[in-house]
């Protein structure tokens, strides 16, 4: 019927209380849309439509949240994005 809602209380140490991080893609004037889309699909496991939407948002807004999750996972993705020449950062949510 309904979705069970979990409420976190101050001092809660459950996994839900862990900080979530955001991987952000920043716009550049170097990489093509096709390269960015292909990279998001390979590195972040985006499907074609999601990768295209992120590429366009990044182009028009200057940045886009491309993945949410644990820092260690996002850090490895960010490193691979950097290795491929894309500009990315991680922020806490």
Backbone as XML, in Angstrom:
<?xml version="1.0"?>
<chain id="A" units="angstrom">
  <residue number="1" name="UNK">
    <atom name="N" x="0.830" y="-1.182" z="0.000"/>
    <atom name="CA" x="0.000" y="0.000" z="0.000"/>
    <atom name="C" x="0.872" y="1.242" z="0.000"/>
  </residue>
  <residue number="2" name="UNK">
    <atom name="N" x="1.350" y="1.652" z="1.170"/>
    <atom name="CA" x="2.164" y="2.857" z="1.237"/>
    <atom name="C" x="3.639" y="2.523" z="1.379"/>
  </residue>
  <residue number="3" name="UNK">
    <atom name="N" x="4.454" y="3.511" z="1.151"/>
    <atom name="CA" x="5.897" y="3.352" z="1.305"/>
    <atom name="C" x="6.240" y="3.643" z="2.758"/>
  </residue>
  <residue number="4" name="UNK">
    <atom name="N" x="6.992" y="2.737" z="3.370"/>
    <atom name="CA" x="7.393" y="2.941" z="4.754"/>
    <atom name="C" x="8.386" y="4.085" z="4.821"/>
  </residue>
  <residue number="5" name="UNK">
    <atom name="N" x="8.121" y="5.042" z="5.683"/>
    <atom name="CA" x="8.986" y="6.196" z="5.825"/>
    <atom name="C" x="9.838" y="6.019" z="7.068"/>
  </residue>
  <residue number="6" name="UNK">
    <atom name="N" x="11.135" y="6.227" z="6.905"/>
    <atom name="CA" x="12.037" y="6.117" z="8.042"/>
    <atom name="C" x="12.422" y="7.520" z="8.481"/>
  </residue>
  <residue number="7" name="UNK">
    <atom name="N" x="12.272" y="7.795" z="9.756"/>
    <atom name="CA" x="12.603" y="9.097" z="10.308"/>
    <atom name="C" x="13.886" y="8.949" z="11.111"/>
  </residue>
  <residue number="8" name="UNK">
    <atom name="N" x="14.851" y="9.798" z="10.812"/>
    <atom name="CA" x="16.117" y="9.778" z="11.545"/>
    <atom name="C" x="16.056" y="10.774" z="12.688"/>
  </residue>
  <residue number="9" name="UNK">
    <atom name="N" x="16.531" y="10.344" z="13.832"/>
    <atom name="CA" x="16.573" y="11.211" z="14.989"/>
    <atom name="C" x="18.010" y="11.640" z="15.222"/>
  </residue>
  <residue number="10" name="UNK">
    <atom name="N" x="18.182" y="12.762" z="15.877"/>
    <atom name="CA" x="19.513" y="13.265" z="16.188"/>
    <atom name="C" x="20.308" y="12.181" z="16.913"/>
  </residue>
  <residue number="11" name="UNK">
    <atom name="N" x="21.525" y="11.948" z="16.436"/>
    <atom name="CA" x="22.380" y="10.941" z="17.049"/>
    <atom name="C" x="22.189" y="9.552" z="16.474"/>
  </residue>
  <residue number="12" name="UNK">
    <atom name="N" x="21.282" y="9.381" z="15.539"/>
    <atom name="CA" x="21.041" y="8.079" z="14.912"/>
    <atom name="C" x="22.287" y="7.649" z="14.149"/>
  </residue>
  <residue number="13" name="UNK">
    <atom name="N" x="22.721" y="6.429" z="14.346"/>
    <atom name="CA" x="23.925" y="5.934" z="13.681"/>
    <atom name="C" x="23.593" y="4.885" z="12.627"/>
  </residue>
  <residue number="14" name="UNK">
    <atom name="N" x="22.335" y="4.827" z="12.214"/>
    <atom name="CA" x="21.952" y="3.860" z="11.193"/>
    <atom name="C" x="22.583" y="4.251" z="9.864"/>
  </residue>
  <residue number="15" name="UNK">
    <atom name="N" x="22.663" y="3.305" z="8.917"/>
    <atom name="CA" x="23.232" y="3.627" z="7.605"/>
    <atom name="C" x="22.540" y="4.794" z="6.921"/>
  </residue>
  <residue number="16" name="UNK">
    <atom name="N" x="21.245" y="4.996" z="7.204"/>
    <atom name="CA" x="20.539" y="6.110" z="6.589"/>
    <atom name="C" x="21.045" y="7.456" z="7.091"/>
  </residue>
  <residue number="17" name="UNK">
    <atom name="N" x="21.668" y="7.463" z="8.259"/>
    <atom name="CA" x="22.156" y="8.707" z="8.829"/>
    <atom name="C" x="23.488" y="9.122" z="8.216"/>
  </residue>
  <residue number="18" name="UNK">
    <atom name="N" x="24.130" y="8.231" z="7.464"/>
    <atom name="CA" x="25.403" y="8.561" z="6.849"/>
    <atom name="C" x="25.202" y="9.661" z="5.823"/>
  </residue>
  <residue number="19" name="UNK">
    <atom name="N" x="26.209" y="10.510" z="5.706"/>
    <atom name="CA" x="26.138" y="11.630" z="4.780"/>
    <atom name="C" x="26.154" y="11.136" z="3.338"/>
  </residue>
  <residue number="20" name="UNK">
    <atom name="N" x="25.312" y="11.708" z="2.533"/>
    <atom name="CA" x="25.279" y="11.385" z="1.117"/>
    <atom name="C" x="26.060" y="12.467" z="0.362"/>
  </residue>
  <residue number="21" name="UNK">
    <atom name="N" x="26.764" y="12.052" z="-0.653"/>
    <atom name="CA" x="27.570" y="12.957" z="-1.453"/>
    <atom name="C" x="27.027" y="13.019" z="-2.872"/>
  </residue>
  <residue number="22" name="UNK">
    <atom name="N" x="27.403" y="14.080" z="-3.571"/>
    <atom name="CA" x="26.932" y="14.313" z="-4.927"/>
    <atom name="C" x="28.138" y="14.525" z="-5.837"/>
  </residue>
  <residue number="23" name="UNK">
    <atom name="N" x="28.162" y="13.788" z="-6.945"/>
    <atom name="CA" x="29.180" y="13.971" z="-7.974"/>
    <atom name="C" x="28.627" y="14.978" z="-8.974"/>
  </residue>
  <residue number="24" name="UNK">
    <atom name="N" x="29.389" y="16.035" z="-9.216"/>
    <atom name="CA" x="28.938" y="17.136" z="-10.061"/>
    <atom name="C" x="29.837" y="17.228" z="-11.293"/>
  </residue>
  <residue number="25" name="UNK">
    <atom name="N" x="29.216" y="17.294" z="-12.458"/>
    <atom name="CA" x="29.933" y="17.506" z="-13.708"/>
    <atom name="C" x="29.888" y="18.991" z="-14.026"/>
  </residue>
  <residue number="26" name="UNK">
    <atom name="N" x="31.050" y="19.555" z="-14.388"/>
    <atom name="CA" x="31.148" y="20.979" z="-14.713"/>
    <atom name="C" x="31.352" y="21.151" z="-16.216"/>
  </residue>
  <residue number="27" name="UNK">
    <atom name="N" x="30.790" y="22.225" z="-16.744"/>
    <atom name="CA" x="30.889" y="22.505" z="-18.169"/>
    <atom name="C" x="32.323" y="22.860" z="-18.564"/>
  </residue>
  <residue number="28" name="UNK">
    <atom name="N" x="32.682" y="22.511" z="-19.777"/>
    <atom name="CA" x="33.949" y="22.944" z="-20.362"/>
    <atom name="C" x="33.712" y="23.215" z="-21.842"/>
  </residue>
  <residue number="29" name="UNK">
    <atom name="N" x="34.669" y="23.848" z="-22.464"/>
    <atom name="CA" x="34.547" y="24.169" z="-23.882"/>
    <atom name="C" x="35.412" y="23.249" z="-24.731"/>
  </residue>
  <residue number="30" name="UNK">
    <atom name="N" x="35.794" y="22.109" z="-24.184"/>
    <atom name="CA" x="36.736" y="21.214" z="-24.852"/>
    <atom name="C" x="36.070" y="19.950" z="-25.373"/>
  </residue>
  <residue number="31" name="UNK">
    <atom name="N" x="35.322" y="19.277" z="-24.523"/>
    <atom name="CA" x="34.772" y="17.961" z="-24.864"/>
    <atom name="C" x="33.465" y="18.061" z="-25.642"/>
  </residue>
  <residue number="32" name="UNK">
    <atom name="N" x="33.275" y="17.131" z="-26.567"/>
    <atom name="CA" x="32.051" y="17.098" z="-27.365"/>
    <atom name="C" x="30.915" y="16.473" z="-26.565"/>
  </residue>
  <residue number="33" name="UNK">
    <atom name="N" x="29.684" y="16.766" z="-26.995"/>
    <atom name="CA" x="28.524" y="16.147" z="-26.362"/>
    <atom name="C" x="28.618" y="14.626" z="-26.451"/>
  </residue>
  <residue number="34" name="UNK">
    <atom name="N" x="28.991" y="14.125" z="-27.608"/>
    <atom name="CA" x="29.080" y="12.672" z="-27.780"/>
    <atom name="C" x="30.071" y="12.051" z="-26.808"/>
  </residue>
  <residue number="35" name="UNK">
    <atom name="N" x="31.220" y="12.701" z="-26.613"/>
    <atom name="CA" x="32.222" y="12.167" z="-25.688"/>
    <atom name="C" x="31.705" y="12.187" z="-24.254"/>
  </residue>
  <residue number="36" name="UNK">
    <atom name="N" x="31.075" y="13.295" z="-23.865"/>
    <atom name="CA" x="30.541" y="13.408" z="-22.501"/>
    <atom name="C" x="29.462" y="12.351" z="-22.267"/>
  </residue>
  <residue number="37" name="UNK">
    <atom name="N" x="28.561" y="12.191" z="-23.224"/>
    <atom name="CA" x="27.481" y="11.207" z="-23.100"/>
    <atom name="C" x="28.050" y="9.798" z="-22.976"/>
  </residue>
  <residue number="38" name="UNK">
    <atom name="N" x="28.980" y="9.458" z="-23.853"/>
    <atom name="CA" x="29.610" y="8.132" z="-23.809"/>
    <atom name="C" x="30.324" y="7.903" z="-22.476"/>
  </residue>
  <residue number="39" name="UNK">
    <atom name="N" x="31.013" y="8.926" z="-21.994"/>
    <atom name="CA" x="31.740" y="8.800" z="-20.726"/>
    <atom name="C" x="30.790" y="8.609" z="-19.553"/>
  </residue>
  <residue number="40" name="UNK">
    <atom name="N" x="29.693" y="9.360" z="-19.512"/>
    <atom name="CA" x="28.719" y="9.201" z="-18.425"/>
    <atom name="C" x="28.099" y="7.810" z="-18.442"/>
  </residue>
  <residue number="41" name="UNK">
    <atom name="N" x="27.885" y="7.275" z="-19.631"/>
    <atom name="CA" x="27.322" y="5.931" z="-19.727"/>
    <atom name="C" x="28.325" y="4.890" z="-19.217"/>
  </residue>
  <residue number="42" name="UNK">
    <atom name="N" x="29.581" y="5.055" z="-19.548"/>
    <atom name="CA" x="30.599" y="4.084" z="-19.146"/>
    <atom name="C" x="30.995" y="4.217" z="-17.677"/>
  </residue>
  <residue number="43" name="UNK">
    <atom name="N" x="31.213" y="5.429" z="-17.220"/>
    <atom name="CA" x="31.747" y="5.648" z="-15.870"/>
    <atom name="C" x="30.646" y="5.627" z="-14.815"/>
  </residue>
  <residue number="44" name="UNK">
    <atom name="N" x="29.529" y="6.269" z="-15.104"/>
    <atom name="CA" x="28.459" y="6.425" z="-14.104"/>
    <atom name="C" x="27.289" y="5.474" z="-14.319"/>
  </residue>
  <residue number="45" name="UNK">
    <atom name="N" x="27.389" y="4.606" z="-15.319"/>
    <atom name="CA" x="26.342" y="3.650" z="-15.651"/>
    <atom name="C" x="25.008" y="4.324" z="-15.963"/>
  </residue>
  <residue number="46" name="UNK">
    <atom name="N" x="25.061" y="5.520" z="-16.579"/>
    <atom name="CA" x="23.835" y="6.182" z="-17.027"/>
    <atom name="C" x="23.326" y="5.488" z="-18.281"/>
  </residue>
  <residue number="47" name="UNK">
    <atom name="N" x="22.008" y="5.508" z="-18.478"/>
    <atom name="CA" x="21.493" y="5.059" z="-19.770"/>
    <atom name="C" x="21.625" y="6.229" z="-20.748"/>
  </residue>
  <residue number="48" name="UNK">
    <atom name="N" x="21.349" y="5.992" z="-22.008"/>
    <atom name="CA" x="21.542" y="6.997" z="-23.059"/>
    <atom name="C" x="20.793" y="8.297" z="-22.754"/>
  </residue>
  <residue number="49" name="UNK">
    <atom name="N" x="19.526" y="8.186" z="-22.386"/>
    <atom name="CA" x="18.703" y="9.383" z="-22.148"/>
    <atom name="C" x="19.212" y="10.171" z="-20.950"/>
  </residue>
  <residue number="50" name="UNK">
    <atom name="N" x="19.539" y="9.485" z="-19.866"/>
    <atom name="CA" x="20.039" y="10.168" z="-18.677"/>
    <atom name="C" x="21.353" y="10.874" z="-18.985"/>
  </residue>
  <residue number="51" name="UNK">
    <atom name="N" x="22.244" y="10.225" z="-19.714"/>
    <atom name="CA" x="23.531" y="10.824" z="-20.066"/>
    <atom name="C" x="23.327" y="12.059" z="-20.946"/>
  </residue>
  <residue number="52" name="UNK">
    <atom name="N" x="22.412" y="11.975" z="-21.900"/>
    <atom name="CA" x="22.128" y="13.119" z="-22.768"/>
    <atom name="C" x="21.571" y="14.287" z="-21.958"/>
  </residue>
  <residue number="53" name="UNK">
    <atom name="N" x="20.639" y="13.994" z="-21.052"/>
    <atom name="CA" x="20.048" y="15.055" z="-20.232"/>
    <atom name="C" x="21.102" y="15.726" z="-19.362"/>
  </residue>
  <residue number="54" name="UNK">
    <atom name="N" x="21.978" y="14.930" z="-18.759"/>
    <atom name="CA" x="23.039" y="15.494" z="-17.921"/>
    <atom name="C" x="23.995" y="16.354" z="-18.748"/>
  </residue>
  <residue number="55" name="UNK">
    <atom name="N" x="24.322" y="15.905" z="-19.954"/>
    <atom name="CA" x="25.214" y="16.675" z="-20.827"/>
    <atom name="C" x="24.589" y="18.027" z="-21.186"/>
  </residue>
  <residue number="56" name="UNK">
    <atom name="N" x="23.309" y="18.035" z="-21.521"/>
    <atom name="CA" x="22.647" y="19.283" z="-21.885"/>
    <atom name="C" x="22.479" y="20.207" z="-20.675"/>
  </residue>
  <residue number="57" name="UNK">
    <atom name="N" x="22.108" y="19.660" z="-19.535"/>
    <atom name="CA" x="21.999" y="20.487" z="-18.322"/>
    <atom name="C" x="23.346" y="21.108" z="-18.001"/>
  </residue>
  <residue number="58" name="UNK">
    <atom name="N" x="24.402" y="20.323" z="-18.070"/>
    <atom name="CA" x="25.749" y="20.834" z="-17.794"/>
    <atom name="C" x="26.093" y="21.953" z="-18.760"/>
  </residue>
  <residue number="59" name="UNK">
    <atom name="N" x="25.783" y="21.766" z="-20.023"/>
    <atom name="CA" x="26.088" y="22.774" z="-21.041"/>
    <atom name="C" x="25.351" y="24.086" z="-20.781"/>
  </residue>
  <residue number="60" name="UNK">
    <atom name="N" x="24.066" y="24.004" z="-20.476"/>
    <atom name="CA" x="23.256" y="25.207" z="-20.334"/>
    <atom name="C" x="23.285" y="25.824" z="-18.938"/>
  </residue>
  <residue number="61" name="UNK">
    <atom name="N" x="23.480" y="25.010" z="-17.911"/>
    <atom name="CA" x="23.478" y="25.521" z="-16.532"/>
    <atom name="C" x="24.890" y="25.680" z="-15.951"/>
  </residue>
  <residue number="62" name="UNK">
    <atom name="N" x="25.877" y="25.084" z="-16.615"/>
    <atom name="CA" x="27.249" y="25.178" z="-16.135"/>
    <atom name="C" x="27.689" y="24.006" z="-15.282"/>
  </residue>
  <residue number="63" name="UNK">
    <atom name="N" x="26.724" y="23.264" z="-14.737"/>
    <atom name="CA" x="27.035" y="22.076" z="-13.937"/>
    <atom name="C" x="25.778" y="21.242" z="-13.788"/>
  </residue>
  <residue number="64" name="UNK">
    <atom name="N" x="25.985" y="19.982" z="-13.369"/>
    <atom name="CA" x="24.849" y="19.079" z="-13.179"/>
    <atom name="C" x="25.226" y="17.999" z="-12.176"/>
  </residue>
  <residue number="65" name="UNK">
    <atom name="N" x="24.317" y="17.700" z="-11.249"/>
    <atom name="CA" x="24.494" y="16.554" z="-10.347"/>
    <atom name="C" x="24.330" y="15.294" z="-11.184"/>
  </residue>
  <residue number="66" name="UNK">
    <atom name="N" x="25.377" y="14.471" z="-11.254"/>
    <atom name="CA" x="25.296" y="13.296" z="-12.111"/>
    <atom name="C" x="25.192" y="11.982" z="-11.346"/>
  </residue>
  <residue number="67" name="UNK">
    <atom name="N" x="25.502" y="12.004" z="-10.040"/>
    <atom name="CA" x="25.410" y="10.767" z="-9.255"/>
    <atom name="C" x="25.374" y="11.126" z="-7.770"/>
  </residue>
  <residue number="68" name="UNK">
    <atom name="N" x="24.588" y="10.382" z="-7.016"/>
    <atom name="CA" x="24.511" y="10.524" z="-5.561"/>
    <atom name="C" x="24.975" y="9.217" z="-4.935"/>
  </residue>
  <residue number="69" name="UNK">
    <atom name="N" x="25.659" y="9.299" z="-3.785"/>
    <atom name="CA" x="26.055" y="8.071" z="-3.117"/>
    <atom name="C" x="27.162" y="8.254" z="-2.120"/>
  </residue>
  <residue number="70" name="UNK">
    <atom name="N" x="27.813" y="7.143" z="-1.815"/>
    <atom name="CA" x="28.906" y="7.131" z="-0.850"/>
    <atom name="C" x="30.144" y="7.794" z="-1.454"/>
  </residue>
  <residue number="71" name="UNK">
    <atom name="N" x="30.908" y="8.457" z="-0.600"/>
    <atom name="CA" x="32.073" y="9.212" z="-1.057"/>
    <atom name="C" x="33.064" y="8.338" z="-1.818"/>
  </residue>
  <residue number="72" name="UNK">
    <atom name="N" x="33.354" y="7.149" z="-1.294"/>
    <atom name="CA" x="34.376" y="6.306" z="-1.921"/>
    <atom name="C" x="33.996" y="5.908" z="-3.346"/>
  </residue>
  <residue number="73" name="UNK">
    <atom name="N" x="32.732" y="5.619" z="-3.585"/>
    <atom name="CA" x="32.271" y="5.274" z="-4.930"/>
    <atom name="C" x="32.375" y="6.482" z="-5.858"/>
  </residue>
  <residue number="74" name="UNK">
    <atom name="N" x="31.899" y="7.621" z="-5.378"/>
    <atom name="CA" x="31.926" y="8.831" z="-6.198"/>
    <atom name="C" x="33.347" y="9.301" z="-6.458"/>
  </residue>
  <residue number="75" name="UNK">
    <atom name="N" x="34.221" y="9.112" z="-5.488"/>
    <atom name="CA" x="35.618" y="9.526" z="-5.658"/>
    <atom name="C" x="36.287" y="8.751" z="-6.790"/>
  </residue>
  <residue number="76" name="UNK">
    <atom name="N" x="36.013" y="7.463" z="-6.874"/>
    <atom name="CA" x="36.611" y="6.673" z="-7.958"/>
    <atom name="C" x="36.028" y="7.089" z="-9.308"/>
  </residue>
  <residue number="77" name="UNK">
    <atom name="N" x="34.730" y="7.392" z="-9.349"/>
    <atom name="CA" x="34.123" y="7.875" z="-10.596"/>
    <atom name="C" x="34.713" y="9.228" z="-10.989"/>
  </residue>
  <residue number="78" name="UNK">
    <atom name="N" x="34.868" y="10.124" z="-10.003"/>
    <atom name="CA" x="35.436" y="11.435" z="-10.281"/>
    <atom name="C" x="36.853" y="11.308" z="-10.837"/>
  </residue>
  <residue number="79" name="UNK">
    <atom name="N" x="37.636" y="10.419" z="-10.253"/>
    <atom name="CA" x="39.005" y="10.204" z="-10.738"/>
    <atom name="C" x="39.010" y="9.748" z="-12.189"/>
  </residue>
  <residue number="80" name="UNK">
    <atom name="N" x="38.088" y="8.856" z="-12.532"/>
    <atom name="CA" x="38.015" y="8.381" z="-13.916"/>
    <atom name="C" x="37.537" y="9.487" z="-14.856"/>
  </residue>
  <residue number="81" name="UNK">
    <atom name="N" x="36.592" y="10.294" z="-14.411"/>
    <atom name="CA" x="36.157" y="11.429" z="-15.228"/>
    <atom name="C" x="37.321" y="12.382" z="-15.477"/>
  </residue>
  <residue number="82" name="UNK">
    <atom name="N" x="38.099" y="12.672" z="-14.432"/>
    <atom name="CA" x="39.276" y="13.531" z="-14.572"/>
    <atom name="C" x="40.280" y="12.914" z="-15.534"/>
  </residue>
  <residue number="83" name="UNK">
    <atom name="N" x="40.499" y="11.612" z="-15.408"/>
    <atom name="CA" x="41.454" y="10.924" z="-16.278"/>
    <atom name="C" x="41.051" y="11.065" z="-17.744"/>
  </residue>
  <residue number="84" name="UNK">
    <atom name="N" x="39.741" y="11.116" z="-17.974"/>
    <atom name="CA" x="39.234" y="11.242" z="-19.341"/>
    <atom name="C" x="39.094" y="12.698" z="-19.785"/>
  </residue>
  <residue number="85" name="UNK">
    <atom name="N" x="39.491" y="13.624" z="-18.934"/>
    <atom name="CA" x="39.501" y="15.043" z="-19.313"/>
    <atom name="C" x="38.259" y="15.832" z="-18.989"/>
  </residue>
  <residue number="86" name="UNK">
    <atom name="N" x="37.350" y="15.264" z="-18.178"/>
    <atom name="CA" x="36.149" y="16.002" z="-17.777"/>
    <atom name="C" x="36.386" y="16.668" z="-16.427"/>
  </residue>
  <residue number="87" name="UNK">
    <atom name="N" x="35.697" y="17.758" z="-16.208"/>
    <atom name="CA" x="35.796" y="18.486" z="-14.947"/>
    <atom name="C" x="34.649" y="18.054" z="-14.033"/>
  </residue>
  <residue number="88" name="UNK">
    <atom name="N" x="35.002" y="17.564" z="-12.851"/>
    <atom name="CA" x="33.996" y="17.072" z="-11.908"/>
    <atom name="C" x="34.455" y="17.350" z="-10.487"/>
  </residue>
  <residue number="89" name="UNK">
    <atom name="N" x="33.489" y="17.428" z="-9.589"/>
    <atom name="CA" x="33.793" y="17.618" z="-8.169"/>
    <atom name="C" x="32.765" y="16.842" z="-7.342"/>
  </residue>
  <residue number="90" name="UNK">
    <atom name="N" x="33.049" y="16.743" z="-6.057"/>
    <atom name="CA" x="32.144" y="16.077" z="-5.123"/>
    <atom name="C" x="31.731" y="17.082" z="-4.058"/>
  </residue>
  <residue number="91" name="UNK">
    <atom name="N" x="30.449" y="17.074" z="-3.749"/>
    <atom name="CA" x="29.912" y="17.948" z="-2.719"/>
    <atom name="C" x="29.105" y="17.106" z="-1.745"/>
  </residue>
  <residue number="92" name="UNK">
    <atom name="N" x="29.043" y="17.549" z="-0.491"/>
    <atom name="CA" x="28.177" y="16.850" z="0.458"/>
    <atom name="C" x="26.771" y="17.383" z="0.309"/>
  </residue>
  <residue number="93" name="UNK">
    <atom name="N" x="25.816" y="16.501" z="0.480"/>
    <atom name="CA" x="24.422" y="16.876" z="0.286"/>
    <atom name="C" x="23.776" y="17.293" z="1.575"/>
  </residue>
</chain>
